[in-house]
Structure formats: structure tokens, C-alpha cells
């Protein structure tokens, strides 16, 4: 079984408790909007990280081409 950082940091009961607290704080109507915003933020972060990685690889390959 593959474990992610979430599995290492929290058990299932802890995640359930966090979800319950979020549900109580924001209400059931806000949860889909909150999840959608979190998904968009995650997608943008991944795109930014990929762009930085691509720029570093391009810079490294241009340095290799000069040598």
C-alpha cells in the first residue's frame, strides 16, 4: 500500500474529525465552494511548480550547450 504525506501525518479518525470541524465551521452549503477553491489553488500551484521546473531544466540545458 502506498502512503502519502497525509497518511503519515494523520490517521483516518483524525481526518474525519477535521472534516467534521470544517463542516461545523463553514456549513454544508459552503463545502462544495471551499473544495472547488482548494482544487483550483492546487491546480495553479502544480502548474507554477511545473513551470519553474521547466525553466530550471531549460537553463541547465543551455549551460550544457555552451560547454
C-alpha atoms as one frame of an Amber mdcrd trajectory, in Angstrom:
protein
   0.000   0.000   0.000   1.347   3.433  -0.948   1.311   6.050   1.779   1.251
   9.756   1.123   2.210  12.614   3.418  -1.418  12.856   4.549  -1.369   9.215
   5.653   1.872   9.755   7.535   0.667  12.874   9.331  -2.948  11.920  10.085
  -4.893   8.743  10.669  -8.412   8.177   9.402 -10.019   9.242  12.679  -8.078
  12.496  12.701  -9.119  13.263   9.115 -12.739  12.502   9.989 -12.539  14.830
  12.989 -11.036  17.614  10.853 -13.776  17.157   8.254 -16.420  17.358  10.984
 -14.915  20.568  12.388 -14.781  22.110   8.904 -18.393  21.099   8.337 -19.429
  22.759  11.604 -17.439  25.927  10.899 -18.426  26.509   7.282 -21.712  24.655
   6.959 -22.805  22.157   4.339 -23.620  24.818   1.747 -20.089  26.244   1.722
 -18.232  22.919   1.485 -18.551  22.473  -2.314 -17.368  26.035  -2.877 -14.478
  25.516  -0.459 -13.480  22.248  -2.159 -13.674  23.884  -5.597 -11.428  26.737
  -4.465  -8.971  24.297  -2.926  -8.871  22.306  -6.174  -8.223  25.419  -8.254
  -5.455  26.530  -5.900  -3.857  23.088  -6.056  -4.015  23.103  -9.862  -2.421
  26.563 -10.058   0.322  25.566  -7.604   1.135  22.467  -9.631   1.225  24.474
 -12.870   3.562  27.022 -11.267   5.837  24.290  -9.925   5.958  22.629 -13.350
   6.824  25.962 -14.966   9.689  26.570 -12.520  10.958  23.038 -13.107  10.809
  23.567 -16.887  12.729  26.862 -16.611  15.433  25.231 -14.496  15.776  22.385
 -16.994  15.964  24.864 -19.896  18.655  26.869 -18.107  20.626  23.718 -17.329
  20.421  22.516 -20.926  21.521  25.923 -22.268  24.538  25.844 -19.932  25.389
  22.362 -21.194  25.063  23.544 -24.802  27.515  26.397 -24.138  30.116  23.953
 -22.814
